[in-house]
C-alpha cells in the first residue's frame, strides 16, 4: 500500500474520513491506487519512494472514495442541515465528483510512441 490510513487521516479535514475505521480506509486507498494506476498505466510500486505529486493525487482520490463510501447521501447530492431541534435536507441535483488530479499525474502518464508511418497488414481470402 502506497499510503496508510494514518497518513490519509492526517491529510483530511473531513470528520467522516478521520473517524472512518482503518480497515475501511485501506479499501478506499486500494480503490484510489487502482484509479491512479489505470490513469498512469503503471503500478505505483514502480515508484519507490512515492513522488510527492503522485502521493498528493493518491491522498486526494483516497479521500474522495472514503467520503463517498462512508455516506450515501453525498453521492446522491443531498445536503443536510440541523439548527437546534429543526433539521432539513435539500437536493439540488448535483453530486460529488472525483477530484481532477490530471495535472498532478501529467509527468507520469505514458505518452504514445510515435510511429514511423509503416503499417503491416495481413489479408486472406474468405
N, CA, C and O atoms as a DFTB+ gen file, in Angstrom:
504 C
 N C O
     1  1       0.850      -1.161       0.000
     2  2       0.000       0.000       0.000
     3  2       0.911       1.245       0.000
     4  3       1.876       1.323       0.761
     5  1       0.585       2.196      -0.857
     6  2       1.428       3.380      -1.039
     7  2       1.288       4.405       0.072
     8  3       2.258       5.079       0.418
     9  1       0.103       4.529       0.630
    10  2      -0.122       5.404       1.785
    11  2      -0.871       4.591       2.832
    12  3      -1.451       3.549       2.528
    13  1      -0.853       5.072       4.050
    14  2      -1.516       4.355       5.139
    15  2      -2.784       5.095       5.566
    16  3      -2.946       6.277       5.262
    17  1      -3.671       4.411       6.261
    18  2      -4.848       5.086       6.802
    19  2      -4.475       6.250       7.730
    20  3      -5.183       7.256       7.770
    21  1      -3.390       6.122       8.463
    22  2      -2.949       7.195       9.362
    23  2      -2.580       8.439       8.559
    24  3      -2.928       9.556       8.943
    25  1      -1.869       8.244       7.436
    26  2      -1.500       9.369       6.573
    27  2      -2.732      10.028       5.959
    28  3      -2.800      11.252       5.850
    29  1      -3.705       9.210       5.560
    30  2      -4.937       9.740       4.974
    31  2      -5.716      10.553       6.015
    32  3      -6.243      11.621       5.702
    33  1      -5.787      10.053       7.236
    34  2      -6.474      10.790       8.302
    35  2      -5.766      12.102       8.606
    36  3      -6.417      13.114       8.866
    37  1      -4.436      12.091       8.574
    38  2      -3.668      13.315       8.838
    39  2      -3.876      14.337       7.723
    40  3      -3.861      15.539       7.987
    41  1      -4.065      13.893       6.503
    42  2      -4.266      14.795       5.362
    43  2      -5.667      15.412       5.356
    44  3      -5.833      16.585       5.024
    45  1      -6.657      14.624       5.720
    46  2      -8.050      15.041       5.570
    47  2      -8.509      16.001       6.662
    48  3      -8.029      15.967       7.795
    49  1      -9.460      16.863       6.279
    50  2     -10.108      17.750       7.243
    51  2     -11.551      17.319       7.490
    52  3     -12.256      17.940       8.286
    53  1     -11.992      16.265       6.815
    54  2     -13.363      15.789       6.929
    55  2     -13.492      14.790       8.073
    56  3     -12.750      13.810       8.141
    57  1     -14.441      15.049       8.969
    58  2     -14.658      14.169      10.124
    59  2     -15.018      12.748       9.693
    60  3     -14.614      11.781      10.339
    61  1     -15.784      12.619       8.591
    62  2     -16.161      11.282       8.120
    63  2     -14.935      10.444       7.757
    64  3     -14.936       9.228       7.950
    65  1     -13.905      11.080       7.239
    66  2     -12.680      10.364       6.886
    67  2     -11.855      10.092       8.141
    68  3     -11.347       8.986       8.325
    69  1     -11.724      11.093       8.998
    70  2     -10.910      10.962      10.213
    71  2     -11.478       9.888      11.141
    72  3     -10.720       9.160      11.783
    73  1     -12.820       9.784      11.215
    74  2     -13.462       8.823      12.110
    75  2     -13.662       7.444      11.470
    76  3     -14.089       6.510      12.149
    77  1     -13.363       7.307      10.192
    78  2     -13.588       6.039       9.482
    79  2     -12.586       4.986       9.964
    80  3     -11.426       5.299      10.233
    81  1     -13.041       3.748      10.070
    82  2     -12.203       2.640      10.536
    83  2     -11.037       2.411       9.572
    84  3     -11.188       2.545       8.357
    85  1      -9.871       2.065      10.130
    86  2      -8.677       1.847       9.312
    87  2      -8.878       0.769       8.252
    88  3      -8.361       0.888       7.141
    89  1      -9.628      -0.284       8.589
    90  2      -9.863      -1.366       7.623
    91  2     -10.636      -0.851       6.406
    92  3     -10.371      -1.258       5.275
    93  1     -11.591       0.045       6.650
    94  2     -12.355       0.619       5.541
    95  2     -11.514       1.609       4.748
    96  3     -11.631       1.686       3.525
    97  1     -10.668       2.366       5.439
    98  2      -9.773       3.297       4.744
    99  2      -8.785       2.538       3.862
   100  3      -8.419       3.021       2.790
   101  1      -8.351       1.361       4.298
   102  2      -7.462       0.547       3.466
   103  2      -8.141       0.175       2.147
   104  3      -7.500       0.165       1.096
   105  1      -9.434      -0.129       2.206
   106  2     -10.181      -0.427       0.984
   107  2     -10.320       0.824       0.101
   108  3     -10.233       0.735      -1.123
   109  1     -10.534       1.973       0.722
   110  2     -10.623       3.231      -0.021
   111  2      -9.293       3.551      -0.699
   112  3      -9.267       4.010      -1.840
   113  1      -8.198       3.308       0.005
   114  2      -6.863       3.550      -0.546
   115  2      -6.601       2.604      -1.706
   116  3      -6.045       3.012      -2.726
   117  1      -6.998       1.343      -1.562
   118  2      -6.839       0.371      -2.650
   119  2      -7.620       0.814      -3.888
   120  3      -7.130       0.708      -5.013
   121  1      -8.820       1.303      -3.673
   122  2      -9.640       1.814      -4.766
   123  2      -8.950       3.008      -5.443
   124  3      -8.956       3.115      -6.670
   125  1      -8.365       3.891      -4.651
   126  2      -7.655       5.059      -5.187
   127  2      -6.401       4.634      -5.947
   128  3      -6.108       5.175      -7.013
   129  1      -5.663       3.671      -5.406
   130  2      -4.472       3.169      -6.096
   131  2      -4.833       2.591      -7.455
   132  3      -4.136       2.825      -8.442
   133  1      -5.916       1.842      -7.500
   134  2      -6.365       1.253      -8.760
   135  2      -6.717       2.339      -9.764
   136  3      -6.379       2.231     -10.942
   137  1      -7.392       3.378      -9.306
   138  2      -7.773       4.500     -10.170
   139  2      -6.530       5.201     -10.725
   140  3      -6.451       5.465     -11.925
   141  1      -5.559       5.501      -9.855
   142  2      -4.337       6.201     -10.278
   143  2      -3.518       5.327     -11.219
   144  3      -3.021       5.809     -12.237
   145  1      -3.374       4.043     -10.888
   146  2      -2.597       3.124     -11.731
   147  2      -3.183       3.022     -13.124
   148  3      -2.444       2.925     -14.104
   149  1      -4.503       3.042     -13.222
   150  2      -5.150       2.986     -14.533
   151  2      -4.841       4.253     -15.331
   152  3      -4.647       4.193     -16.545
   153  1      -4.796       5.394     -14.650
   154  2      -4.505       6.664     -15.322
   155  2      -3.067       6.723     -15.833
   156  3      -2.828       7.186     -16.948
   157  1      -2.105       6.257     -15.028
   158  2      -0.698       6.364     -15.420
   159  2      -0.190       5.112     -16.128
   160  3       0.930       5.100     -16.638
   161  1      -0.994       4.073     -16.163
   162  2      -0.687       2.818     -16.848
   163  2       0.585       2.148     -16.328
   164  3       1.286       1.469     -17.077
   165  1       0.871       2.340     -15.059
   166  2       1.991       1.679     -14.394
   167  2       1.604       1.408     -12.945
   168  3       0.858       2.187     -12.352
   169  1       2.100       0.315     -12.366
   170  2       1.831       0.101     -10.940
   171  2       2.579       1.133     -10.094
   172  3       3.692       1.533     -10.436
   173  1       1.973       1.555      -9.005
   174  2       2.607       2.535      -8.130
   175  2       3.870       1.981      -7.483
   176  3       4.712       2.750      -7.018
   177  1       4.014       0.664      -7.447
   178  2       5.210       0.048      -6.876
   179  2       6.458       0.360      -7.695
   180  3       7.575       0.144      -7.224
   181  1       6.282       0.867      -8.921
   182  2       7.408       1.283      -9.750
   183  2       8.081       2.528      -9.174
   184  3       9.228       2.826      -9.506
   185  1       7.377       3.245      -8.320
   186  2       7.876       4.500      -7.762
   187  2       8.130       4.337      -6.273
   188  3       7.218       4.471      -5.457
   189  1       9.384       4.045      -5.926
   190  2       9.753       3.925      -4.523
   191  2      10.941       4.834      -4.299
   192  3      11.976       4.616      -4.929
   193  1      10.863       5.816      -3.464
   194  2       9.675       6.263      -2.742
   195  2       8.679       6.945      -3.677
   196  3       9.019       7.346      -4.790
   197  1       7.468       7.065      -3.208
   198  2       6.393       7.660      -3.998
   199  2       6.652       9.160      -4.164
   200  3       6.775       9.875      -3.170
   201  1       6.737       9.652      -5.422
   202  2       6.947      11.095      -5.641
   203  2       5.812      11.918      -5.029
   204  3       4.680      11.447      -4.924
   205  1       6.126      13.140      -4.632
   206  2       5.162      13.976      -3.916
   207  2       3.901      14.246      -4.735
   208  3       2.812      14.312      -4.163
   209  1       4.014      14.405      -6.056
   210  2       2.820      14.654      -6.873
   211  2       1.908      13.431      -6.895
   212  3       0.688      13.565      -6.803
   213  1       2.493      12.244      -7.015
   214  2       1.686      11.017      -7.000
   215  2       1.072      10.805      -5.624
   216  3      -0.072      10.366      -5.507
   217  1       1.827      11.114      -4.597
   218  2       1.328      10.958      -3.230
   219  2       0.127      11.873      -2.987
   220  3      -0.878      11.440      -2.423
   221  1       0.229      13.136      -3.411
   222  2      -0.870      14.078      -3.238
   223  2      -2.096      13.642      -4.041
   224  3      -3.220      13.710      -3.543
   225  1      -1.886      13.197      -5.276
   226  2      -3.005      12.706      -6.098
   227  2      -3.674      11.524      -5.416
   228  3      -4.902      11.438      -5.386
   229  1      -2.890      10.625      -4.876
   230  2      -3.428       9.443      -4.199
   231  2      -4.206       9.835      -2.945
   232  3      -5.269       9.274      -2.681
   233  1      -3.700      10.776      -2.181
   234  2      -4.412      11.244      -0.986
   235  2      -5.744      11.884      -1.348
   236  3      -6.753      11.634      -0.688
   237  1      -5.756      12.711      -2.396
   238  2      -6.988      13.374      -2.816
   239  2      -8.038      12.357      -3.276
   240  3      -9.204      12.453      -2.893
   241  1      -7.632      11.398      -4.086
   242  2      -8.572      10.406      -4.605
   243  2      -9.026       9.460      -3.497
   244  3     -10.199       9.089      -3.444
   245  1      -8.117       9.067      -2.616
   246  2      -8.486       8.188      -1.496
   247  2      -9.474       8.897      -0.570
   248  3     -10.423       8.280      -0.086
   249  1      -9.258      10.178      -0.325
   250  2     -10.193      10.943       0.491
   251  2     -11.569      10.978      -0.160
   252  3     -12.586      10.842       0.521
   253  1     -11.601      11.161      -1.478
   254  2     -12.873      11.164      -2.201
   255  2     -13.593       9.828      -2.019
   256  3     -14.781       9.799      -1.698
   257  1     -12.877       8.729      -2.223
   258  2     -13.509       7.422      -2.076
   259  2     -13.950       7.175      -0.635
   260  3     -14.997       6.567      -0.409
   261  1     -13.173       7.634       0.334
   262  2     -13.564       7.473       1.737
   263  2     -14.847       8.241       2.026
   264  3     -15.731       7.739       2.721
   265  1     -14.950       9.445       1.500
   266  2     -16.165      10.246       1.706
   267  2     -17.378       9.612       1.042
   268  3     -18.429       9.469       1.668
   269  1     -17.237       9.237      -0.211
   270  2     -18.391       8.692      -0.932
   271  2     -18.780       7.313      -0.410
   272  3     -19.962       6.969      -0.408
   273  1     -17.818       6.527       0.027
   274  2     -18.133       5.200       0.556
   275  2     -18.706       5.264       1.966
   276  3     -19.344       4.314       2.421
   277  1     -18.481       6.381       2.663
   278  2     -18.970       6.479       4.039
   279  2     -20.363       7.082       4.143
   280  3     -21.033       6.909       5.161
   281  1     -20.813       7.789       3.103
   282  2     -22.098       8.483       3.205
   283  2     -22.814       8.451       1.856
   284  3     -22.421       9.132       0.909
   285  1     -23.858       7.656       1.792
   286  2     -24.621       7.506       0.549
   287  2     -25.253       8.818       0.098
   288  3     -25.400       9.048      -1.103
   289  1     -25.626       9.678       1.037
   290  2     -26.289      10.924       0.668
   291  2     -25.365      11.855      -0.112
   292  3     -25.837      12.650      -0.925
   293  1     -24.047      11.766       0.124
   294  2     -23.098      12.604      -0.607
   295  2     -23.142      12.274      -2.091
   296  3     -23.122      13.174      -2.931
   297  1     -23.203      10.992      -2.416
   298  2     -23.189      10.598      -3.823
   299  2     -24.482      10.967      -4.525
   300  3     -24.506      11.098      -5.749
   301  1     -25.559      11.136      -3.767
   302  2     -26.846      11.472      -4.377
   303  2     -27.106      12.979      -4.401
   304  3     -28.109      13.419      -4.963
   305  1     -26.224      13.768      -3.805
   306  2     -26.382      15.214      -3.837
   307  2     -27.267      15.782      -2.760
   308  3     -27.769      16.896      -2.911
   309  1     -27.479      15.060      -1.675
   310  2     -28.284      15.577      -0.580
   311  2     -27.422      16.435       0.332
   312  3     -26.240      16.156       0.537
   313  1     -28.025      17.469       0.868
   314  2     -27.364      18.306       1.863
   315  2     -28.264      18.343       3.088
   316  3     -29.447      18.670       2.986
   317  1     -27.715      18.015       4.227
   318  2     -28.490      18.041       5.466
   319  2     -27.959      19.133       6.377
   320  3     -26.750      19.337       6.491
   321  1     -28.866      19.819       7.011
   322  2     -28.507      20.862       7.964
   323  2     -29.358      20.677       9.212
   324  3     -30.503      20.231       9.139
   325  1     -28.788      21.023      10.345
   326  2     -29.532      20.936      11.589
   327  2     -29.328      22.231      12.355
   328  3     -28.197      22.651      12.602
   329  1     -30.441      22.861      12.727
   330  2     -30.408      24.087      13.524
   331  2     -31.258      23.823      14.757
   332  3     -32.487      23.799      14.682
   333  1     -30.602      23.629      15.879
   334  2     -31.325      23.292      17.102
   335  2     -32.052      21.968      16.938
   336  3     -31.438      20.956      16.597
   337  1     -33.383      21.971      17.184
   338  2     -34.190      20.761      17.033
   339  2     -34.740      20.607      15.613
   340  3     -35.411      19.620      15.311
   341  1     -34.462      21.569      14.753
   342  2     -35.009      21.569      13.401
   343  2     -33.936      21.104      12.421
   344  3     -32.809      21.598      12.454
   345  1     -34.276      20.172      11.562
   346  2     -33.329      19.748      10.534
   347  2     -34.046      19.672       9.201
   348  3     -35.257      19.457       9.143
   349  1     -33.288      19.849       8.135
   350  2     -33.863      19.776       6.794
   351  2     -32.842      19.197       5.830
   352  3     -31.639      19.217       6.091
   353  1     -33.338      18.682       4.716
   354  2     -32.490      18.103       3.688
   355  2     -32.850      18.713       2.348
   356  3     -34.027      18.825       2.007
   357  1     -31.853      19.103       1.599
   358  2     -32.055      19.666       0.266
   359  2     -31.388      18.768      -0.766
   360  3     -30.389      18.109      -0.478
   361  1     -31.934      18.749      -1.935
   362  2     -31.293      18.058      -3.044
   363  2     -31.296      19.004      -4.224
   364  3     -32.352      19.359      -4.747
   365  1     -30.115      19.408      -4.638
   366  2     -30.033      20.337      -5.763
   367  2     -29.695      19.627      -7.067
   368  3     -29.462      20.281      -8.084
   369  1     -29.664      18.304      -7.049
   370  2     -29.416      17.539      -8.265
   371  2     -27.939      17.352      -8.584
   372  3     -27.599      16.554      -9.458
   373  1     -27.056      18.064      -7.899
   374  2     -25.635      17.899      -8.167
   375  2     -25.080      16.786      -7.277
   376  3     -25.583      16.542      -6.180
   377  1     -24.068      16.138      -7.753
   378  2     -23.431      15.079      -6.981
   379  2     -21.949      15.397      -6.832
   380  3     -21.396      16.215      -7.567
   381  1     -21.335      14.752      -5.893
   382  2     -19.910      14.929      -5.664
   383  2     -19.150      14.204      -6.755
   384  3     -19.480      13.063      -7.079
   385  1     -18.144      14.834      -7.326
   386  2     -17.381      14.183      -8.386
   387  2     -15.928      14.010      -7.957
   388  3     -15.419      14.733      -7.100
   389  1     -15.285      13.041      -8.573
   390  2     -13.898      12.715      -8.237
   391  2     -13.008      13.915      -8.541
   392  3     -13.203      14.579      -9.560
   393  1     -12.041      14.207      -7.683
   394  2     -11.192      15.377      -7.918
   395  2     -10.349      15.203      -9.181
   396  3      -9.909      14.100      -9.506
   397  1     -10.137      16.297      -9.872
   398  2      -9.317      16.274     -11.084
   399  2      -7.853      16.348     -10.667
   400  3      -7.372      17.398     -10.242
   401  1      -7.159      15.235     -10.792
   402  2      -5.750      15.171     -10.424
   403  2      -4.861      15.027     -11.655
   404  3      -3.694      14.651     -11.547
   405  1      -5.419      15.327     -12.820
   406  2      -4.670      15.131     -14.068
   407  2      -3.393      15.961     -14.118
   408  3      -2.386      15.497     -14.652
   409  1      -3.410      17.180     -13.571
   410  2      -2.194      17.998     -13.562
   411  2      -1.100      17.358     -12.715
   412  3       0.083      17.457     -13.041
   413  1      -1.496      16.708     -11.636
   414  2      -0.514      16.040     -10.780
   415  2       0.060      14.783     -11.446
   416  3       1.182      14.375     -11.149
   417  1      -0.713      14.181     -12.338
   418  2      -0.301      12.926     -12.961
   419  2       0.393      13.113     -14.309
   420  3       0.941      12.157     -14.859
   421  1       0.376      14.335     -14.847
   422  2       0.922      14.585     -16.190
   423  2       2.334      14.041     -16.390
   424  3       2.630      13.476     -17.443
   425  1       3.199      14.199     -15.408
   426  2       4.588      13.755     -15.551
   427  2       4.728      12.235     -15.569
   428  3       5.784      11.715     -15.928
   429  1       3.672      11.521     -15.186
   430  2       3.758      10.067     -15.045
   431  2       2.925       9.299     -16.068
   432  3       2.987       8.071     -16.122
   433  1       2.158      10.006     -16.868
   434  2       1.319       9.353     -17.871
   435  2       2.191       8.993     -19.064
   436  3       2.933       9.827     -19.584
   437  1       2.090       7.741     -19.488
   438  2       2.839       7.295     -20.654
   439  2       2.313       7.992     -21.897
   440  3       1.105       8.068     -22.121
   441  1       3.227       8.492     -22.692
   442  2       2.819       9.087     -23.958
   443  2       2.893       8.020     -25.030
   444  3       3.734       7.122     -24.972
   445  1       2.005       8.125     -26.014
   446  2       2.018       7.180     -27.124
   447  2       3.320       7.333     -27.896
   448  3       3.774       8.446     -28.163
   449  1       3.909       6.205     -28.246
   450  2       5.145       6.247     -29.016
   451  2       4.839       6.646     -30.447
   452  3       3.864       6.171     -31.030
   453  1       5.662       7.514     -31.017
   454  2       5.414       7.918     -32.406
   455  2       5.633       6.741     -33.352
   456  3       6.495       5.893     -33.121
   457  1       4.859       6.704     -34.390
   458  2       5.003       5.644     -35.380
   459  2       5.739       6.201     -36.585
   460  3       5.734       7.406     -36.833
   461  1       6.369       5.308     -37.328
   462  2       7.127       5.751     -38.496
   463  2       6.269       5.799     -39.756
   464  3       6.769       6.080     -40.845
   465  1       4.990       5.526     -39.606
   466  2       4.081       5.597     -40.754
   467  2       3.923       4.272     -41.479
   468  3       3.052       4.147     -42.339
   469  1       4.739       3.284     -41.157
   470  2       4.617       1.976     -41.799
   471  2       3.563       1.146     -41.090
   472  3       3.506       1.098     -39.861
   473  1       2.735       0.496     -41.886
   474  2       1.676      -0.336     -41.347
   475  2       1.834      -1.733     -41.923
   476  3       2.058      -1.896     -43.122
   477  1       1.718      -2.729     -41.076
   478  2       1.757      -4.108     -41.535
   479  2       0.337      -4.634     -41.563
   480  3      -0.348      -4.648     -40.541
   481  1      -0.109      -5.070     -42.741
   482  2      -1.472      -5.524     -42.918
   483  2      -1.429      -6.916     -43.539
   484  3      -0.761      -7.132     -44.550
   485  1      -2.141      -7.850     -42.934
   486  2      -2.187      -9.210     -43.450
   487  2      -3.628      -9.488     -43.862
   488  3      -4.545      -9.299     -43.062
   489  1      -3.837      -9.928     -45.082
   490  2      -5.186     -10.214     -45.594
   491  2      -5.235     -11.658     -46.048
   492  3      -4.221     -12.248     -46.419
   493  1      -6.435     -12.213     -46.011
   494  2      -6.622     -13.576     -46.516
   495  2      -7.951     -13.639     -47.241
   496  3      -8.836     -12.814     -47.014
   497  1      -8.082     -14.612     -48.106
   498  2      -9.292     -14.784     -48.897
   499  2     -10.325     -15.505     -48.026
   500  3     -10.006     -16.454     -47.310
   501  1     -11.555     -15.034     -48.107
   502  2     -12.643     -15.667     -47.355
   503  2     -13.381     -16.657     -48.210
   504  3     -14.330     -17.288     -47.746
